[in-house]
Amino acid sequence: MNMVNLQNTPNVLELMRHHALSRADHEAVTLVQDIENDEAVTLSYRQLDTAARELAGWLQARFSTGERILLLYPVGLDFTVAFMACIYAGMIAVPAPLPGQYRHERHRVKSIAVDAGVSAIFTDQDNLEKVKTWGNEEGLSSCTYLATDQPIESDATWHAPQIDRQTVVLLQYTSGSTGEPKGVMITHQNLLHNVDSYRQALGFDENTRFGGWIPLFHDMGLMAQLLPALFLGSSCVLMTPQAFVLRPYSWLRMIDKHDIHYSAAPNFAFDLCCRRVTDEQLSRLDLSRWAFATNGSEPIQAATLKGFSTRFALAGFNAETLCPCYGMAEATVYVSGYGKRGPLIQNVDLQALANKRFELARDGQPSRQLVSCGVPVGFDVRIVCPSSHVALAADQFGEIWLRSDSVSPGYWHKDAATQATFNLTTADGESGFMRTGDLGVVHEGELYVCGRIKEMLIVRGRNLYPQDIEFELRRHHPELASRLGSAFGVMLEGGEALVVTHEVRGLPNTEKLISLSQAIRGTVMREFGIYAVGVTLLRSGSVRRTTSGKIQRGAMRELFLANELPALYESLDATVQELRLMQAKNGLIAQDLTMAGESA
């Protein structure tokens, strides 16, 4: 089969209709229901096209082109059909997580529905009543609800909508921690250009089999896994995130058993496999055909890459399979990455890093390991001073700015946020850039990312990165290993000061918690030369994360200041206690804190 030229394809609809004719009986998407007992369901390209046209006809008979449809599904074939039906009908898909049991999760999905102004809410039969109940409780009773896995009563005939490469396909809601959710508008051009750029960067093609467990409402699961497979006319094998979390081995077993060449996951997933896949399970794996093990969506830890390569080499895993990548929803998903060469890890001098310079550390000098995210393909990249917008030279850290056909036209109905983020001009007059909010550097042509600008701490004139602090604490204290932490700054009279919140293993007694908090302060002082004004120790599961596993440090700061964290033990300086009281007295802390949005 000759690979389709995505750059010359008019739109996604024509691409999928082409595959329905030329690849009619080829496997398009498979859902693995039980990996050990070979239980799975599959749709061919012909079946996917038929189901999408039927549902699209139903949509066109009831709604106008461009109306928004909220997609609330578990991972599977039903989501895939519904998403394609929106494209076939000329509607705008709005993928979102199923409303969970916690109030902040339910409120977040409501915020997405309201912001997008959705006309209909699609789900499956198993979740329909729960979704309806949630919708009625949240004031969404005027929406049309439909379980799309049931027979549809409609005699409407589907017709191809009037669309082009600039037509918006979906709203990808950001999943971060710094504000109400923002819907990133993704066009046909964005999708086609991004998949093609990603393909060129990593080297996969129409013969590559894709698969994984990332939720399909997340950009990494949808646009860095499912859609590349479908756009290239290949196959994608899916499993649920729940199956992975319960048994990480099942992900690797699926890769082996279903002959998957490409599978992506955040850093924590590779870490989890190292900790929880047993020697006996390892002996039953053959990972030699896994060609693209993409690591992205959250900060990439060099130790994780090394640990995974070493652990699973016994199963035939090749270190060159690891593909560190960088991306975000505002750029569709992919920005930079590489394959077939293995990770490039540099030891950067810690003092130079604090001064925003990239210098390789000499032997014995304090350093931080940074993982290259490769040379961006399909993007113009500038490293810019965040305040002056002056483009910086190589080896200088600044904000990453991007220009590309993959970059979104902006946020849905948020003009101020769009103007602040998109179509910006550097101080020397280069226009059309998007600011990412990420700190990075270009060294010898390769992009290195070291954190979020809003998360960087400046303590007594020194630049500190919370990821470094959290990593060192887990490295030095077994009670914190494999648990989540969030380091952040609070503003006191003398300037910004450090607070550490961290989950602990088990439920230690008070004496042990006191000793641990003192030891944490000692580690921070010894490793970074600063004093932590607050240490809060938490139960497992207390640290807020986005849907992709990123730590929500902004949300954790607000919860800490509002005294709403479920602390096992706290050691706070008097200045921090006074700050809490002042914040509460002045009503500066939002009482209805919700999960919110920055780039995934």
C-alpha positions in Angstrom: 0.0 0.0 0.0 1.3 3.5 -0.9 1.2 5.9 2.0 -1.3 8.7 1.7 0.3 12.2 1.3 -1.3 13.9 4.3 -0.1 17.4 3.3 -2.1 17.2 0.0 -5.2 15.7 1.6 -8.1 18.2 1.5 -9.6 17.2 4.9 -9.9 14.3 7.4 -13.3 13.3 6.0 -11.9 12.6 2.5 -9.0 10.8 4.0 -11.2 8.4 6.0 -13.5 7.8 3.1 -10.4 7.0 1.0 -9.4 4.3 3.5 -12.9 2.9 3.7 -12.6 2.2 0.0 -9.0 1.2 -0.4 -8.6 -0.5 3.1 -12.2 -1.7 3.5 -11.5 -5.0 5.3 -8.3 -3.9 7.1 -8.4 -3.7 10.9 -8.9 -0.1 11.9 -9.4 -0.2 15.7 -9.5 -3.0 18.2 -10.5 -3.0 21.9 -8.9 -5.6 24.1 -11.3 -6.7 26.7 -9.3 -9.5 28.3 -5.7 -9.8 27.2 -5.1 -13.3 28.6 -8.3 -14.9 27.2 -8.0 -13.2 23.8 -11.3 -11.3 24.2 -11.3 -8.4 21.8 -13.7 -6.6 19.4 -12.6 -5.0 16.1 -13.9 -2.5 13.5 -12.6 -2.6 10.0 -12.3 0.6 8.0 -15.5 -0.3 6.1 -17.4 -0.9 9.4 -16.1 2.3 10.9 -17.2 4.3 7.9 -20.7 2.7 7.8 -21.2 3.3 11.5 -19.9 6.9 11.3 -22.1 7.7 8.3 -25.2 6.3 10.1 -24.6 8.4 13.2 -23.6 11.4 11.2 -27.0 11.3 9.3 -28.8 11.2 12.7 -26.8 14.3 13.7 -27.4 16.2 10.5 -31.1 15.7 10.8 -31.2 17.4 14.2 -28.4 19.9 14.4 -26.7 22.5 12.3 -23.1 22.3 11.0 -20.6 23.4 13.6 -22.7 22.5 16.7 -20.7 21.0 19.5 -21.2 17.4 20.7 -19.8 16.3 24.1 -18.3 12.8 23.9 -18.3 11.0 27.3 -17.0 7.5 26.8 -14.7 4.9 28.2 -11.8 3.9 25.9 -13.2 1.9 23.0 -14.8 1.5 19.7 -17.9 3.6 20.6 -15.8 6.7 21.1 -14.0 6.2 17.8 -17.3 5.9 15.9 -18.8 8.9 17.6 -15.7 11.0 17.0 -15.7 10.1 13.3 -19.4 10.7 13.1 -18.9 14.3 14.2 -16.3 14.8 11.5 -18.6 13.2 8.9 -21.5 15.4 10.0 -19.5 18.6 10.1 -20.0 18.9 13.9 -17.4 19.8 16.4 -16.4 17.0 18.8 -15.7 17.8 22.4 -14.0 14.8 24.1 -14.1 14.8 27.9 -13.8 12.4 30.8 -16.9 10.7 32.2 -18.0 12.6 35.2 -16.4 10.9 38.3 -17.5 10.5 41.8 -15.7 13.6 43.1 -17.2 17.0 43.0 -14.2 18.7 41.3 -14.2 16.1 38.6 -18.0 16.5 37.9 -17.7 20.3 38.0 -14.8 20.2 35.5 -16.9 18.3 32.9 -19.8 20.7 33.5 -17.4 23.6 32.9 -16.4 22.0 29.6 -20.0 21.4 28.5 -21.0 25.0 29.4 -17.9 26.6 27.8 -18.4 24.7 24.6 -22.2 25.2 24.5 -22.8 21.6 23.6 -26.1 20.6 22.0 -25.9 16.9 22.5 -24.1 14.5 24.9 -23.1 11.1 23.6 -22.1 8.1 25.7 -22.7 4.4 25.8 -25.6 2.4 27.2 -23.7 1.4 30.4 -23.1 5.0 31.3 -26.3 6.7 29.9 -28.3 6.9 33.1 -25.3 8.1 35.2 -24.5 10.7 32.6 -28.2 11.9 32.4 -28.3 12.2 36.2 -25.1 14.2 36.2 -26.4 16.4 33.5 -29.7 17.1 35.2 -27.8 17.9 38.5 -25.5 20.3 36.6 -28.2 22.2 34.7 -27.7 20.5 31.3 -31.1 18.9 31.0 -31.8 20.8 27.7 -29.1 18.8 25.9 -30.0 15.8 23.8 -28.6 12.6 25.3 -27.8 9.5 23.2 -26.3 6.0 23.8 -24.7 5.6 20.5 -24.0 1.8 20.9 -27.8 1.2 20.7 -29.8 1.0 17.4 -30.6 4.5 16.2 -34.1 5.3 15.0 -33.4 7.4 12.0 -34.0 7.2 8.3 -31.9 10.3 7.6 -29.4 10.1 4.7 -25.9 11.3 5.3 -24.5 13.9 3.0 -20.9 15.2 3.0 -20.7 18.6 4.7 -19.0 21.7 3.3 -15.6 21.7 5.1 -12.0 22.6 4.3 -8.7 22.4 6.0 -9.5 25.5 8.2 -12.7 24.0 9.6 -12.6 23.2 13.3 -12.8 19.5 14.0 -12.7 19.4 17.8 -12.2 21.3 21.0 -9.4 19.8 23.0 -9.9 21.1 26.6 -6.7 21.7 28.5 -6.1 19.7 31.6 -3.7 21.7 33.8 -3.9 23.7 37.0 -4.0 27.4 36.4 -7.6 28.5 35.5 -10.9 27.4 34.1 -10.7 24.9 31.2 -9.9 26.4 27.8 -11.1 24.7 24.6 -8.2 24.6 22.1 -9.7 24.7 18.6 -8.2 22.0 16.4 -8.7 22.2 12.6 -8.4 19.7 9.8 -5.1 21.3 8.8 -3.8 21.1 12.4 -4.5 17.3 12.6 -3.1 16.5 9.2 0.0 18.6 9.5 0.7 17.4 13.1 0.4 13.7 12.3 2.6 14.1 9.2 5.3 16.1 11.2 5.2 13.5 14.0 5.6 10.7 11.4 8.6 12.4 9.9 10.2 13.0 13.3 9.9 9.5 14.7 9.9 7.4 11.5 6.7 5.4 11.7 4.6 4.6 8.6 1.5 2.8 7.3 3.0 -0.6 8.4 3.3 0.5 12.0 0.8 -1.0 14.4 -0.3 1.4 17.2 -1.8 0.7 20.6 -2.1 1.7 24.2 -4.2 2.7 27.2 -4.2 6.5 27.2 -7.7 7.9 27.5 -9.1 9.0 24.2 -10.4 12.3 25.6 -6.7 13.2 26.2 -4.6 14.6 23.4 -1.9 12.0 23.8 -4.4 9.2 23.5 -6.4 10.7 20.7 -4.0 12.6 18.5 -0.7 10.9 19.3 -2.0 7.3 19.1 -5.5 6.7 17.6 -5.5 9.3 14.9 -2.0 8.6 13.5 -3.0 5.0 13.0 -6.3 5.8 11.3 -4.8 8.6 9.1 -2.0 6.3 7.9 -4.5 3.5 7.2 -2.9 1.3 9.9 -4.4 -0.3 13.0 -4.8 0.8 16.6 -5.3 -1.6 19.5 -6.8 -0.1 22.7 -7.1 -1.1 26.3 -8.6 0.8 29.2 -6.6 2.9 31.6 -8.2 1.1 34.5 -6.8 -2.2 33.2 -3.3 -0.7 33.0 -3.4 0.9 36.5 -4.7 -2.4 38.1 -2.1 -4.5 36.3 0.7 -2.6 34.4 1.9 -5.9 33.0 -1.3 -6.0 30.9 0.0 -3.0 28.8 3.3 -4.8 28.0 1.5 -8.1 27.4 -0.8 -6.4 24.9 2.2 -4.9 23.1 3.7 -8.4 22.8 0.5 -10.3 22.0 -0.9 -7.9 19.5 2.4 -7.2 17.7 2.3 -3.5 18.5 5.2 -1.3 17.2 4.2 2.1 18.7 2.8 2.8 22.1 2.9 6.0 24.1 2.6 6.8 27.7 3.6 9.5 30.3 6.8 9.0 32.3 4.9 7.6 35.4 3.7 4.6 33.4 7.2 3.5 32.6 8.1 4.0 36.2 5.1 1.9 37.3 6.0 -1.0 35.1 9.5 -1.0 36.6 8.1 -1.3 40.1 5.1 -3.6 39.6 6.0 -6.1 36.8 7.3 -9.2 38.5 10.2 -11.3 37.4 7.8 -14.1 36.5 5.7 -11.8 34.3 8.9 -10.4 32.8 10.0 -13.9 31.7 6.8 -14.2 29.6 7.3 -11.0 27.6 8.8 -10.4 24.2 9.2 -6.7 23.6 11.6 -7.0 20.7 9.1 -5.8 18.2 8.2 -2.6 20.1 9.9 0.0 17.9 8.5 3.3 19.3 8.1 3.6 23.0 7.0 7.3 23.2 7.5 9.0 26.5 5.8 12.4 26.8 3.0 14.5 28.3 4.9 15.1 31.6 8.5 15.9 32.6 10.7 13.0 31.3 13.0 11.6 34.0 16.4 10.3 32.8 16.4 7.8 35.7 13.1 6.3 34.4 14.5 5.9 30.9 17.6 4.1 32.2 15.6 2.0 34.6 13.1 0.9 32.1 15.7 0.0 29.5 17.7 -2.0 32.0 14.7 -3.8 33.5 13.1 -4.8 30.3 16.2 -5.6 28.3 15.6 -9.2 29.6 12.4 -9.2 27.5 14.1 -8.0 24.3 13.5 -4.3 24.8 16.0 -2.1 22.9 16.9 1.2 24.5 16.9 2.8 21.1 13.1 2.2 21.1 12.6 5.0 23.7 11.3 8.1 22.1 11.3 11.2 24.3 8.8 13.7 23.0 7.4 17.2 23.8 4.1 18.6 22.9 0.9 20.3 24.0 -2.8 20.7 23.0 -2.2 24.2 21.6 0.1 22.7 19.0 -2.3 19.8 18.4 -0.1 17.4 20.4 3.4 16.8 18.9 6.1 19.5 18.9 9.4 17.6 18.9 10.7 14.1 19.4 12.8 11.4 17.8 13.0 7.7 17.3 15.4 4.9 16.5 18.4 6.3 18.3 17.7 6.2 22.0 17.5 9.0 24.5 20.1 11.8 24.6 20.7 12.7 28.3 22.9 15.6 29.3 24.3 16.5 32.7 23.8 20.2 33.0 25.7 22.3 35.6 23.2 23.3 38.3 24.7 26.7 38.9 24.5 27.5 35.2 21.0 26.3 35.1 20.1 28.6 38.0 21.5 31.4 35.9 19.4 30.2 32.9 22.4 29.0 30.9 23.1 25.5 29.4 26.5 24.3 30.4 27.6 20.7 30.6 28.7 19.8 34.2 32.3 18.8 34.9 32.9 15.6 36.9 31.9 16.0 40.5 30.0 19.3 39.9 26.3 19.5 41.1 24.2 18.8 38.0 20.7 18.1 36.7 20.0 15.5 34.0 18.0 16.9 31.1 16.6 14.7 28.3 16.6 16.0 24.8 13.3 16.2 23.0 15.0 16.2 19.6 15.0 18.6 16.7 11.4 19.9 16.0 10.1 18.8 12.6 7.4 21.0 11.0 7.9 23.8 13.6 9.8 27.1 13.8 11.1 27.4 17.4 12.4 30.4 19.2 13.6 30.7 22.8 12.4 34.0 24.0 12.8 36.2 27.1 9.2 36.0 28.7 9.1 39.6 29.6 10.9 41.5 26.8 10.1 39.0 24.0 13.7 39.2 22.8 14.8 36.0 21.0 17.7 34.4 22.9 20.8 32.7 21.5 21.5 29.0 21.7 22.3 27.6 25.2 20.2 30.3 26.9 17.0 29.3 28.8 13.8 31.1 28.1 10.2 30.6 27.1 9.6 28.3 24.1 7.7 30.0 21.3 6.3 28.0 18.3 5.2 28.7 14.8 3.6 26.0 12.6 0.6 24.8 10.7 0.0 22.5 13.7 -0.6 25.4 16.0 -4.3 26.0 16.9 -6.0 29.2 15.8 -6.9 29.9 19.5 -9.2 29.1 22.4 -12.9 28.7 21.9 -14.7 32.0 22.7 -11.8 33.3 24.8 -10.5 36.3 22.9 -8.3 37.7 25.7 -6.6 34.3 26.3 -6.1 33.8 22.6 -4.6 37.2 22.1 -2.2 36.6 25.0 -1.0 33.2 23.7 -1.3 33.1 19.9 -0.1 35.1 16.9 2.6 36.9 18.9 5.6 38.9 17.6 9.1 38.8 18.9 11.0 42.0 19.8 12.8 41.8 16.5 9.6 41.6 14.5 9.1 37.9 13.7 5.3 37.3 13.9 2.9 34.4 14.1 4.2 32.7 17.2 2.5 30.9 20.1 3.9 31.2 23.6 4.0 27.9 25.4 4.6 28.9 29.0 7.3 26.3 29.1 11.0 27.0 29.9 13.5 25.4 27.5 16.7 25.8 25.7 18.2 24.8 22.3 21.6 23.1 22.5 23.3 21.9 19.3 19.9 22.1 17.5 18.0 20.0 20.0 15.3 21.1 22.3 15.4 20.6 26.1 12.4 21.4 28.3 12.9 22.0 32.0 9.5 23.1 33.4 6.7 25.6 33.5 7.4 29.4 33.9 4.6 29.7 36.4 5.9 26.8 38.5 9.5 28.0 38.7 10.5 29.3 42.1 12.7 32.3 42.7 14.1 32.1 46.2 16.6 34.7 47.3 17.4 35.4 43.6 17.9 31.7 42.7 15.8 29.9 40.1 14.6 26.5 41.3 12.6 23.9 39.5 10.0 22.0 41.6 10.6 18.8 39.7 14.2 18.8 40.9 13.2 19.2 44.5 10.6 16.5 44.3 13.0 14.1 42.6 15.7 14.5 45.2 13.2 14.0 48.1 12.0 10.7 46.6 15.6 9.6 46.0 16.7 10.3 49.5 13.7 9.2 51.5 12.2 5.6 51.1 9.0 6.8 52.7 8.4 9.1 49.7 9.5 6.7 47.0 6.9 5.9 44.3 4.6 8.6 45.8 3.7 12.0 44.5 4.8 15.3 45.8 4.3 19.0 44.9 6.8 21.7 45.7 5.7 25.3 45.2 6.4 28.8 46.3 4.3 31.1 48.6 4.8 34.9 48.8 5.9 36.0 52.3 7.0 39.5 53.3 10.6 38.8 52.5 9.9 37.2 49.1 9.0 33.8 47.7 9.5 30.8 50.0 9.4 27.1 49.5 6.6 24.8 50.7 6.8 21.0 50.2 3.7 18.8 50.1 4.3 15.0 49.6 2.4 11.8 50.0 4.0 9.1 52.2 3.9 5.3 52.0 1.5 3.7 54.5 0.3 5.5 57.7 3.4 6.2 59.9 2.9 7.2 63.5 3.2 10.8 64.6 6.8 10.4 65.8 7.9 9.0 62.5 6.1 11.8 60.6 7.8 14.5 62.7 11.2 12.8 62.1 10.4 12.6 58.3 9.4 16.3 58.1 12.7 17.3 59.7 14.7 15.0 57.4 12.9 16.6 54.4 14.0 20.1 55.5 17.5 18.8 55.9 17.6 17.3 52.4 16.3 20.5 50.8 18.9 22.6 52.6 21.7 20.2 51.8 20.8 19.7 48.1 19.6 23.2 47.3 20.7 25.5 50.0 17.3 26.8 50.9 14.9 26.4 53.8 11.4 24.9 53.4 9.0 27.2 55.4 6.3 24.5 55.2 6.2 20.7 55.0 2.9 18.9 54.7 2.8 15.1 54.6 -0.3 13.5 53.0 -2.0 10.2 52.4 -1.5 8.5 49.1 -3.8 9.9 46.4 -4.0 13.4 47.9 -1.8 15.2 45.3 -3.9 16.6 42.5 -3.0 15.5 39.0 -4.3 16.2 35.5 -5.9 13.5 33.4 -2.4 12.8 31.9 -0.7 12.5 35.3 0.9 16.0 35.6 1.2 17.4 39.0 -1.2 20.4 39.5 1.1 22.5 41.5 -1.1 25.6 41.2 -4.1 23.7 42.6 -2.0 22.2 45.4 -0.8 25.7 46.4 -4.4 27.0 46.6 -5.5 24.0 48.6 -2.5 24.4 50.9 -3.3 28.1 51.5 -6.9 27.3 52.1 -6.0 24.6 54.6 -8.0 22.1 52.6 -5.3 19.4 52.2 -5.9 16.1 54.1 -2.7 16.4 56.1 -1.3 13.5 58.1 1.2 16.0 59.6 2.2 19.6 59.0 5.3 21.5 60.1 4.7 25.2 59.3 6.7 28.3 60.2 4.6 31.0 61.9 4.9 33.2 58.8 3.1 30.6 56.8 0.4 30.1 59.4 -0.2 33.9 59.4 -0.4 33.9 55.6 -3.2 31.2 55.7 -5.1 33.3 58.3 -4.8 36.4 56.3 -5.9 34.7 53.0 -8.9 33.2 54.7 -9.8 36.5 56.4 -9.6 38.5 53.2 -11.5 35.8 51.2 -8.7 35.4 48.7 -9.0 31.6 48.4 -11.7 30.3 46.1 -14.0 28.0 48.1 -15.0 26.0 45.0 -11.6 25.1 43.6 -11.8 23.0 40.5 -9.4 21.2 38.2 -8.4 23.6 35.5 -6.4 24.2 32.4 -3.0 24.5 31.0 -1.4 22.5 28.3 -1.6 18.7 28.6 
